[in-house]
Amino acid sequence: MDQNILRIGCAAGFSGDRTDAAAPVVQALIAAGGPAFLIFETLAERTLALAQLARRADPEAGYEPLLPDLLRPVLADCLAHGVRIVSNFGAANPAGAARRIHALARELGLPAPRIAIVEGDDVSGPGHRPLLQAALGPALDGLDLVSANAYQGAEAIADALLAGADIVVCGRVADPSLAVGPALAHFGWARDDWTRLARATMAGHLLECGTQVTGGYYADPGYKDVPGMASLGYPIAEIDADGHCTITKPAGTGGRIDAHTVKEQLLYEVHDPAAYLTPDVVADITEAEVQELGPDRVRLSGVRGHARPATLKVNVCHATGWLAEGEISYAGARAEGRARLAAQVLRERLAGLGPLRADLIGVSSVFADDGGQWLDSLSDSGARDVRLRVAMNHRERSSAERLAREVTALYTCGPAGGGGVRTALRQRLGTVSCVLAREQAPTSFRFIEVAA
Amino acid sequence: MNTVTVPLYRAAHGRTGDKGNRSNISVIAWHPALWPLLLEQVTEAAVAAQFAHRQPARVTRHVLPRLQAMNFVLDEVLDGGVNDALNLDSHGKALSFLLLELPIQVPPALLPLLAGPPLEPPH
């Protein structure tokens, strides 16, 4: 085994990812030998606000609901073979997540793991309100605040690992920091070694969406073919002491890693490639190169780094009202014309409640603008199987509910042959962003001991 | 020499990402020899025109010659983004496919480098 190569496998790219992902990754890490970590990324922009709402309803909730399903298949092997786990699955309640992992270890008859939680991201409490007020100004007034979280970096993760944690549970940390923390701890880089931090950051960036680098979200039959989509392998980054990485996946799994899958993921959610900002570093990929080393092995090089931003990004989520949606299908002769008439009926019935979006699923339902300019520009295409979908936002629940009633009423009051009405009502969350100085949202770790 | 008009997806592939009300779409050459065509034809103006109905406040092109890739950033193109848009695809995940329908002109010598079957022309 090569002690100079650090392997980091990623077994989740979002909350709701496949729960059978981790086992092949852990088996591959164990087979490779050498130092290894397993990360799970489960926290999209709005996931944390939903977790905060869950915690309000149940003080022990608010962490990733699939946490036991993600860990149960691999926890014993990880602990037995020293594969340490780092994740943001703590969401709005890292301590609750840690207690749940202790309970899971007990259920499985395992020795108690050393579990650290990373804190400091939650800035929604009253103590932080004046800071948010100063940062956001009048934009904060009148907001029904649900969550406020600073994106923390890798340092507290590294510190927790250096203190002996088997598992590090975070809330909001920047996604790539889940990989940078283990690299920092393992290689002992200086915390201002911007070049190496940037390289590890881009390794984390390639890992953070799970199979999006191994052929997931890439396949397009006859154009971009990917084998084994039902059993995609999740990615493993082999990181060297300089931070360069090679992306690979467990043997025998489906998917594809080549220069093209890696380039697509490298640029995913990047804005200025000269300045990819994280709390750890400013990464620059303008000179980056990818090289195919062999089947399902691609090396990334040429990443450069600059000093980290002085401030931390904060996302503030707030309740904004309700999203109402309704659908009804039309099929057969003149179906599109009947669906268009139904949309017109709904516009008249719901006039005054705010903008109503109408889509003709099967004709145009995604590329169009909310204002309807695109759809209006298309003449009746003669489609014979069309599902009308309408959507509306409203601050008041009772007004939003009117959309559902009007769509349902199309059964008897609408055009001929409409069927399959479905309606949905969901609470909406808005986001505003600001920055805080690092000292206004300090981060740290602590161990959560097993309950007596 | 007569050029041939093909949709951009024959010469490049891409993926969309989103943050807030901002979309980024990568355009990655299928072959290094196709890169100069992309640089010349897949401009900020061409992309802005392709997305005119979504009324982007600004379209910015970043180029990465070593990857033969470019990254387009489209501001305020998501009708408010994942939290506000009424679009079924509030992330704008499908928007790379709209961009990749942009027609481009390819000289005959480069036609063998194009990817994929020659599917139906864009409507």
Boltz contact constraints between the chains, C-beta under 6 A:
constraints:
  - contact:
      token1: [A, 222]
      token2: [B, 117]
      max_distance: 6.0
  - contact:
      token1: [A, 223]
      token2: [B, 116]
      max_distance: 6.0
  - contact:
      token1: [A, 263]
      token2: [B, 28]
      max_distance: 6.0
  - contact:
      token1: [A, 263]
      token2: [B, 67]
      max_distance: 6.0
  - contact:
      token1: [A, 263]
      token2: [B, 69]
      max_distance: 6.0
  - contact:
      token1: [A, 264]
      token2: [B, 15]
      max_distance: 6.0
  - contact:
      token1: [A, 267]
      token2: [B, 26]
      max_distance: 6.0
  - contact:
      token1: [A, 267]
      token2: [B, 71]
      max_distance: 6.0
  - contact:
      token1: [A, 268]
      token2: [B, 15]
      max_distance: 6.0
  - contact:
      token1: [A, 268]
      token2: [B, 17]
      max_distance: 6.0
  - contact:
      token1: [A, 269]
      token2: [B, 17]
      max_distance: 6.0
  - contact:
      token1: [A, 271]
      token2: [B, 24]
      max_distance: 6.0
  - contact:
      token1: [A, 271]
      token2: [B, 73]
      max_distance: 6.0
  - contact:
      token1: [A, 273]
      token2: [B, 62]
      max_distance: 6.0
  - contact:
      token1: [A, 273]
      token2: [B, 64]
      max_distance: 6.0
  - contact:
      token1: [A, 273]
      token2: [B, 71]
      max_distance: 6.0
  - contact:
      token1: [A, 289]
      token2: [B, 66]
      max_distance: 6.0
  - contact:
      token1: [A, 357]
      token2: [B, 86]
      max_distance: 6.0
  - contact:
      token1: [A, 365]
      token2: [B, 88]
      max_distance: 6.0
  - contact:
      token1: [A, 366]
      token2: [B, 89]
      max_distance: 6.0
  - contact:
      token1: [A, 366]
      token2: [B, 94]
      max_distance: 6.0
  - contact:
      token1: [A, 367]
      token2: [B, 98]
      max_distance: 6.0
  - contact:
      token1: [A, 369]
      token2: [B, 53]
      max_distance: 6.0
  - contact:
      token1: [A, 369]
      token2: [B, 54]
      max_distance: 6.0
  - contact:
      token1: [A, 370]
      token2: [B, 79]
      max_distance: 6.0
  - contact:
      token1: [A, 370]
      token2: [B, 86]
      max_distance: 6.0
  - contact:
      token1: [A, 373]
      token2: [B, 53]
      max_distance: 6.0
  - contact:
      token1: [A, 374]
      token2: [B, 53]
      max_distance: 6.0
  - contact:
      token1: [A, 391]
      token2: [B, 86]
      max_distance: 6.0
  - contact:
      token1: [A, 429]
      token2: [B, 83]
      max_distance: 6.0
  - contact:
      token1: [A, 430]
      token2: [B, 83]
      max_distance: 6.0
  - contact:
      token1: [A, 431]
      token2: [B, 83]
      max_distance: 6.0
